[in-house]
Amino acid sequence: MVPARPHNPSFARTLASAKKTMVLSEIIHLALDSFRTNKVRFALTALGMVMGSASVILVVTIGLTGKQYAINLIQGIGSNMITADYQGGGMGTANGNPDYLTNDDLRAVDEQVPGIVASSDMLEMHDRISFGDGKVKDILVLGVSPQYKNVRNLIVLAGRFFDEQDAISHAKVAVVTVPFAKNLFGSADAAINKSFSIKGIPFTIIGTFKERVYTFGLSEVADQTILIPYPVARYFTGTDAVKQLFFSVRDFSDTPRARSAIARVIQSRHRPNSVYDVIEYTALVTTAAQIANIMTLVLLLVSAVTLAVSGVGIMNIMLATVRSRIREIGIRKAVGATYREIQLQFLAEAILISLSGGIVGTLLGLALPLSVRFFFPAYQIPISYWSVVISLSTAMLVGILFGTLPATRAAQMDPVESLKYE
């Protein structure tokens, strides 16, 4: 008598794993064979998924581009900028004078608040400017420090901006806006070394400038504006009071802390009931980012409708496929195919249609921003590779959701009835 072979759990597990691999390989082979047999039908069914997946990629790209543009626009007004100005109050004392900001406040903030990399005070005057040809114009004149150029991200198009030496020596120099230069002298370059007078004091134009981004008139700089050194501007006002203080911090993320510190320093130097408005622009950037995210989400929901419609198309075509292959299903069940194998076969076909459409759509969606990056390097359109993951995952999920019903219906068929079907 031959002794019984001892049971080997490891061998049994290996055998079961090999059987599952063979079944999975057979299911994938059958799905691919079905796809090759009905290329046109499956390709047209996958077209909706192509459009839906491409729209997901493009919608996310458009949302990120809009978000980047909005943030760059706000940051272009001033690099990590914080502003402070007097709002009112502080007049309950005997002299009753307004408690304006001063140049000493600027120096105190520079000394006591870490992280400040540039700062400027600003005097504002509206005066009649006389030119050598006898013209007289009412022009906005701002007295600022040399660091104002860095705080406000100004671009000098011709000549230069006045420097610390000009401020120390009280040089009678000025920089003017490009519209001002073009209006009076024809071009930005032609304005250099031209002269004008403020209350009889001659000034020489040494540069022309513009703001980095167009602010639609919402900044302190108007189209017709002249900038002169702050120490010189004090001659005309006869006071150390300033209209506004500007600060730029090293790190954009540090602006909320710096804003609070600046407010404390300024308030400590003035009367308790004086009110000062200290503003930082991270809130605007955050708001712009939130708006862009909401718009992206809305557009994604629209894309989801396209994906859902394509999913219904997949389910419809798979139901028709199941009906046309009833006899094939009966033969497979007759030779030993299980409920699970039949279900997985048709589910794999639905996933193949959906995923192939998702892959093609994703590639098409990436083609546009990548082409812009390649042919126009100046326009670095942001690409989120998470959108690729979302697009392909959604395509597979649609295939599973809308392929389950046809696959279940195929698996539930009676093999005897299926073999009778003609």
C-alpha positions in Angstrom: 0.0 0.0 0.0 1.4 3.4 -1.0 1.5 5.8 1.9 -0.5 9.0 1.5 1.4 12.1 0.4 1.7 14.5 3.4 -0.3 17.8 2.9 1.9 20.7 1.9 0.2 24.1 2.7 2.9 26.0 0.8 2.4 23.9 -2.3 -1.3 24.4 -2.1 -1.0 28.2 -1.9 1.4 28.2 -4.9 -1.0 26.1 -6.9 -4.0 28.4 -6.0 -1.9 31.5 -6.9 -0.9 30.0 -10.3 -4.5 29.1 -11.0 -5.7 32.7 -10.3 -2.9 34.1 -12.5 -4.0 31.8 -15.3 -7.6 32.8 -14.9 -6.7 36.6 -14.9 -4.5 36.1 -17.9 -7.3 34.4 -19.8 -9.8 37.1 -18.8 -7.5 39.9 -20.1 -6.8 37.9 -23.3 -10.6 37.5 -23.9 -11.2 41.2 -23.3 -8.5 42.2 -25.7 -9.8 39.7 -28.3 -13.3 41.2 -27.9 -11.8 44.7 -28.4 -10.0 43.7 -31.6 -13.1 42.0 -32.9 -15.3 45.1 -32.4 -12.7 48.0 -32.9 -15.1 50.6 -34.3 -17.9 50.0 -31.8 -15.5 50.1 -28.8 -13.6 53.1 -30.2 -16.7 55.2 -30.6 -17.9 54.2 -27.1 -14.5 55.3 -25.7 -14.7 58.6 -27.5 -16.9 60.1 -24.7 -14.3 59.1 -22.1 -11.6 60.6 -24.3 -13.4 64.0 -24.2 -14.2 63.7 -20.5 -10.6 62.9 -19.5 -9.1 65.6 -21.7 -11.5 68.1 -20.2 -10.5 67.2 -16.7 -6.8 67.8 -17.5 -7.6 71.1 -19.3 -10.0 72.3 -16.6 -7.3 71.8 -13.9 -4.7 73.4 -16.1 -6.9 76.5 -16.7 -7.7 76.7 -13.0 -4.0 76.6 -12.0 -3.1 79.1 -14.7 -5.8 81.5 -13.5 -4.7 81.1 -10.0 -1.1 81.7 -10.8 -2.0 84.8 -12.9 -4.1 86.3 -10.1 -1.4 85.7 -7.5 1.4 87.1 -9.7 -0.8 90.1 -10.4 -1.3 90.9 -6.7 2.3 90.2 -5.8 3.4 92.4 -8.7 1.9 95.4 -7.0 4.6 95.0 -4.3 6.9 92.3 -3.3 5.7 91.0 0.1 4.4 94.5 0.8 2.9 95.9 4.0 1.4 99.4 4.1 0.5 101.7 7.0 -1.5 104.9 7.0 -3.3 107.1 9.4 -7.1 106.7 9.5 -8.1 109.3 12.2 -8.6 109.8 15.9 -6.0 111.0 18.4 -7.4 114.6 18.4 -8.8 114.6 21.9 -5.8 116.5 23.3 -5.3 120.2 24.0 -3.7 120.9 20.6 -6.3 118.8 18.7 -3.9 118.1 15.8 -4.2 114.9 13.8 -1.7 112.2 14.9 -0.1 111.6 11.5 2.6 109.0 10.8 6.2 110.3 10.6 9.6 109.4 9.3 10.6 108.4 12.9 7.9 105.7 12.8 9.6 104.3 9.7 13.0 104.2 11.5 11.4 102.6 14.6 9.8 99.8 12.6 13.1 99.2 10.7 14.9 98.8 14.0 12.4 96.8 16.0 10.7 94.5 13.5 12.9 91.6 12.1 12.5 90.6 8.5 12.0 94.0 7.0 14.3 94.2 3.9 13.1 97.5 2.4 11.0 100.5 3.5 9.9 103.9 2.4 7.8 106.8 3.6 5.7 108.8 1.3 4.7 112.5 1.1 1.9 113.5 -1.3 1.6 116.9 -3.0 -0.6 118.2 -5.7 1.2 121.1 -7.2 1.5 123.2 -10.4 4.6 122.2 -12.3 6.4 124.7 -14.6 8.3 123.5 -17.6 10.9 125.4 -19.7 8.6 126.0 -22.6 6.1 127.9 -20.4 3.7 125.0 -19.8 2.1 124.7 -16.4 0.4 121.5 -15.3 -1.2 120.2 -12.1 0.8 117.1 -11.3 0.8 114.5 -8.4 4.2 114.7 -6.7 5.3 111.9 -4.3 8.2 112.2 -2.0 9.7 108.8 -1.4 12.9 107.1 -0.4 15.2 105.2 -2.8 13.9 101.9 -1.4 10.4 102.7 -2.7 11.4 101.3 -6.1 12.1 97.8 -4.5 9.1 97.9 -2.2 6.7 98.7 -5.1 8.4 96.5 -7.7 8.8 99.5 -10.1 10.4 99.0 -13.5 12.8 101.8 -14.7 12.5 102.0 -18.4 14.9 104.8 -19.1 17.6 106.4 -17.0 17.8 105.5 -13.4 16.0 105.8 -10.0 17.4 108.2 -7.5 19.7 106.5 -4.9 20.7 107.0 -1.3 23.4 109.5 -2.2 20.8 111.6 -4.0 18.6 111.5 -0.9 21.5 112.4 1.5 22.7 115.3 -0.7 19.1 116.6 -1.2 19.6 116.4 -5.0 16.9 118.1 -7.0 16.2 115.0 -9.2 13.0 113.2 -10.2 11.7 110.2 -12.0 8.4 110.3 -13.9 5.8 107.9 -15.2 5.9 106.8 -18.8 2.6 108.4 -19.7 3.9 111.7 -18.2 7.1 111.4 -20.3 5.2 110.5 -23.5 2.7 113.3 -23.0 5.2 116.1 -22.6 8.3 114.8 -24.4 7.1 112.2 -26.9 8.9 109.2 -25.4 10.4 107.7 -22.2 14.0 108.3 -23.4 13.3 111.9 -24.5 12.3 112.9 -21.0 15.8 112.2 -19.5 17.7 115.3 -18.5 14.7 117.5 -19.1 13.9 120.1 -16.4 10.8 121.4 -14.6 10.2 123.6 -11.5 8.2 123.1 -8.4 7.5 126.4 -6.7 10.5 127.9 -8.5 12.9 125.2 -7.5 14.4 123.4 -10.7 14.4 119.6 -10.9 16.1 117.3 -13.4 14.4 114.2 -14.7 16.8 111.3 -14.4 14.5 108.4 -15.1 11.1 107.1 -16.3 9.3 104.2 -14.6 6.1 102.1 -14.6 4.4 99.8 -12.2 5.1 96.1 -12.8 1.4 95.3 -13.2 -1.5 97.6 -14.2 -3.4 98.5 -11.1 -6.4 100.2 -12.8 -5.7 103.4 -10.9 -6.1 101.7 -7.5 -2.6 102.5 -6.3 -1.0 105.7 -5.1 0.7 106.1 -8.5 -1.4 107.9 -11.1 -0.6 108.2 -14.8 0.8 111.7 -14.4 3.1 111.3 -11.4 6.5 112.6 -10.4 8.7 111.0 -7.7 11.3 113.0 -5.9 13.5 112.2 -2.9 11.7 112.4 0.5 14.2 114.8 2.1 13.6 117.3 -0.7 9.8 116.9 -0.5 10.0 117.9 3.2 11.1 121.4 2.1 7.7 121.9 0.5 5.5 120.6 3.4 7.4 122.0 6.3 6.5 119.0 8.5 7.8 115.5 9.2 4.3 114.0 8.8 3.9 111.4 6.0 0.8 110.1 4.2 1.8 106.5 4.1 4.6 104.0 5.1 5.7 101.1 2.9 7.5 97.9 4.1 8.7 94.8 2.3 9.5 91.6 4.2 11.9 88.9 3.2 9.5 86.0 3.2 5.9 86.2 1.8 4.7 83.8 4.5 6.1 86.1 7.2 3.9 89.0 6.3 1.1 88.3 8.8 3.6 88.3 11.7 5.4 91.4 10.4 2.1 93.2 10.0 1.1 92.6 13.6 4.6 93.7 14.8 4.5 96.9 12.7 1.0 97.8 14.0 2.2 97.4 17.6 5.3 99.5 17.1 3.3 102.3 15.4 0.5 102.3 18.0 3.0 102.4 20.8 4.5 105.6 19.4 1.2 107.5 19.2 -1.9 108.5 21.2 -4.1 105.5 22.4 -7.2 106.7 20.5 -5.3 107.2 17.1 -6.3 104.7 14.4 -3.8 103.3 11.9 -4.6 100.9 9.1 -1.8 98.4 8.6 -2.4 96.2 5.6 -0.7 93.1 4.2 -1.7 91.4 0.9 -1.6 87.7 1.8 -5.4 87.9 2.4 -5.9 89.0 -1.2 -3.6 86.3 -2.5 -5.5 83.7 -0.4 -8.9 85.0 -1.7 -7.7 84.9 -5.3 -6.5 81.3 -4.8 -9.9 80.3 -3.2 -11.8 81.9 -6.1 -9.7 80.1 -8.6 -10.1 76.8 -6.7 -13.9 77.2 -6.6 -14.0 78.0 -10.4 -11.9 74.9 -11.1 -14.2 72.8 -8.9 -17.3 74.0 -10.8 -15.7 73.2 -14.2 -14.6 69.8 -12.9 -18.3 69.1 -12.0 -19.2 70.0 -15.6 -16.5 67.6 -16.8 -18.0 64.9 -14.4 -21.2 65.2 -16.4 -19.3 64.3 -19.6 -17.7 61.4 -17.8 -21.1 60.2 -16.5 -22.6 60.4 -20.0 -19.7 58.4 -21.4 -20.2 55.9 -18.6 -23.9 55.4 -19.6 -22.6 54.8 -23.2 -20.2 52.2 -21.9 -23.0 50.5 -20.0 -25.3 50.6 -23.0 -22.8 49.1 -25.4 -21.8 46.4 -22.8 -25.5 45.4 -22.4 -25.8 45.1 -26.1 -22.6 43.0 -26.2 -23.9 40.7 -23.5 -27.1 40.1 -25.5 -25.2 39.4 -28.7 -22.9 36.9 -26.9 -25.4 34.8 -25.0 -24.5 31.6 -26.7 -20.7 32.2 -26.1 -21.5 32.8 -22.4 -23.5 29.5 -22.3 -20.6 27.6 -23.9 -18.1 29.0 -21.4 -20.3 28.1 -18.5 -20.8 24.6 -19.9 -17.0 24.0 -20.0 -16.6 25.1 -16.4 -16.4 28.9 -16.3 -17.6 30.1 -12.9 -19.9 33.0 -12.1 -16.9 35.1 -11.0 -14.9 34.4 -14.2 -17.8 35.5 -16.5 -18.4 38.6 -14.4 -14.7 39.5 -14.4 -14.5 38.9 -18.2 -17.2 41.5 -19.1 -16.1 43.9 -16.3 -12.6 43.8 -17.8 -14.0 44.7 -21.2 -15.8 47.7 -19.7 -12.7 48.8 -17.8 -10.6 48.4 -21.0 -12.9 50.6 -23.0 -13.0 53.3 -20.2 -9.3 53.2 -19.4 -8.2 53.3 -23.0 -10.4 56.3 -23.5 -9.0 57.9 -20.3 -5.4 57.3 -21.4 -5.9 58.9 -24.8 -7.9 61.8 -23.3 -5.2 62.4 -20.7 -2.5 62.5 -23.4 -4.6 65.0 -25.4 -5.2 67.1 -22.4 -1.5 67.3 -21.6 -0.5 68.0 -25.2 -1.8 71.6 -25.1 0.0 72.9 -22.0 3.2 70.9 -22.9 3.1 72.3 -26.4 2.8 75.9 -25.1 5.7 75.3 -22.7 7.8 73.9 -25.6 7.1 76.5 -28.3 6.7 79.5 -25.9 9.1 79.1 -23.0 8.2 82.5 -21.6 4.7 81.1 -20.8 5.3 78.4 -18.1 1.7 77.1 -17.9 1.4 75.1 -14.6 0.6 71.4 -15.0 -0.7 69.3 -12.1 0.2 65.7 -12.4 -2.3 65.0 -9.7 -4.9 65.7 -12.5 -3.4 62.9 -14.5 -3.9 60.5 -11.5 -7.5 61.8 -11.0 -8.3 61.5 -14.7 -7.1 57.9 -15.0 -8.6 56.9 -11.6 -11.9 58.4 -12.6 -11.8 56.5 -16.0 -11.2 53.2 -14.2 -13.9 54.0 -11.7 -16.4 54.8 -14.4 -15.6 51.5 -16.1 -16.2 49.6 -12.9 -19.4 51.4 -11.9 -21.0 51.3 -15.4 -19.6 47.9 -16.3 -20.8 46.0 -13.2 -24.5 45.7 -14.3 -23.8 44.2 -17.7 -21.1 41.9 -16.2 -23.5 40.7 -13.4 -26.3 40.1 -16.0 -23.9 38.0 -18.1 -22.8 36.0 -15.1 -26.3 35.3 -13.9 -27.4 33.7 -17.2 -28.6 30.1 -17.1 -26.2 28.0 -19.2 -28.9 25.7 -20.4 -31.0 28.6 -21.7 -28.0 30.3 -23.1 -27.0 27.2 -25.2 -30.6 27.1 -26.7 -30.3 30.8 -27.7 -29.9 31.4 -31.4 
